[in-house]
Amino acid sequence: MVSCGSRENPGFFASVGIMWQELGIALCLVLVLEGILPFLYPRHWRGAVLQAARLPDRRLRLIGLASMLLGTALLYLLH
């Protein structure tokens, strides 16, 4: 008889459900954090977005890469 898990070990399919829940929580936190600056300082935030829009593609890609690498490193250190 094949078992998908027990009470102590919920098994693969239950852990996938937990993963999607955690991913949803992370996305919600990103939205909250992304909304803080436009809510508190809309004029300054708009100016920063306009400046970012004028940056060349290469510079934006490097900023995005640096952000992803920093986030990955911090996640590794915290987890």
C-alpha distance (Angstrom), angle and dihedral (degrees) to the residues before:
residue distance angle dihedral
M1 . . .
V2 3.81 . .
S3 3.78 116.4 .
C4 3.77 125.1 -159.4
G5 3.79 91.9 -160.2
S6 3.75 146.6 -60.5
R7 3.76 136.7 -114.4
E8 3.79 91.6 -86.2
N9 3.81 94.1 42.8
P10 3.81 110.7 31.2
G11 3.80 93.0 -165.7
F12 3.77 134.1 -131.6
F13 3.80 100.1 -56.2
A14 3.80 94.1 50.3
S15 3.80 90.8 48.1
V16 3.82 89.8 52.6
G17 3.81 88.4 55.8
I18 3.79 89.9 51.0
M19 3.81 89.8 49.6
W20 3.81 91.8 54.9
Q21 3.80 90.1 48.5
E22 3.80 91.3 52.2
L23 3.80 90.8 46.7
G24 3.80 89.3 52.5
I25 3.80 90.8 49.9
A26 3.81 90.3 50.2
L27 3.81 90.9 50.4
C28 3.81 90.7 50.5
L29 3.80 90.6 51.4
V30 3.82 90.5 50.3
L31 3.80 90.0 52.9
V32 3.82 91.7 49.4
L33 3.81 92.4 48.6
E34 3.82 92.8 44.5
G35 3.80 90.3 52.0
I36 3.81 97.3 52.8
L37 3.82 98.3 79.2
P38 3.83 97.7 44.7
F39 3.79 88.8 47.9
L40 3.81 96.2 48.4
Y41 3.82 101.0 32.7
P42 3.82 110.0 18.1
R43 3.82 95.9 162.7
H44 3.81 94.6 49.8
W45 3.81 91.4 43.0
R46 3.80 91.4 52.3
G47 3.80 90.2 50.7
A48 3.80 91.2 50.8
V49 3.80 91.3 49.9
L50 3.81 90.9 49.7
Q51 3.81 90.3 50.8
A52 3.80 90.7 48.9
A53 3.81 90.1 50.1
R54 3.81 89.3 58.4
L55 3.81 94.3 53.2
P56 3.79 117.6 106.0
D57 3.82 117.3 -104.3
R58 3.80 92.5 -111.3
R59 3.82 92.2 55.9
L60 3.82 92.0 47.7
R61 3.79 90.5 50.1
L62 3.80 91.5 50.5
I63 3.82 90.7 49.4
G64 3.81 89.8 48.9
L65 3.81 91.8 48.4
A66 3.81 91.9 48.5
S67 3.79 90.2 49.2
M68 3.81 92.6 50.4
L69 3.81 92.9 47.1
L70 3.80 92.7 47.7
G71 3.80 91.3 47.9
T72 3.80 91.7 48.4
A73 3.80 92.2 48.6
L74 3.80 92.5 48.3
L75 3.79 91.4 47.4
Y76 3.79 90.0 50.7
L77 3.81 91.6 49.9
L78 3.80 94.2 46.4
H79 3.78 96.4 43.8
